[in-house]
Amino acid sequence: MNSHLYETGKFKLENWAALGFLTCCHQDRQSQKDDFWQLVNPDLDDMISIEAVVELLKTFIALSIDMRIEIEEKNE
């Protein structure tokens, strides 16, 4: 169980959604932008805080690094 995706008996759904975004193919740039905005702003508010964007980007970075480390460890 990856600690970014699962913790104390609960799945972290926001992180699963971010992982899905990182690993899926998008039809085009516009659909990719729309999907990103949906992750950052699920309530579709007119404005959001910069902190919300930064938190999602931190999640992307943590997942990307962790996935790469796991791949490298399995290939050793």
Buried (B, 14 or more C-beta within 10 A) or exposed (E): EEEBBEEEEEEBEEBBBBBEBEEEEEEEEEEBEEBBEEBBBEEEEEEEEEEBBEEBEEBBEBBEEBBEEEEEEEEE
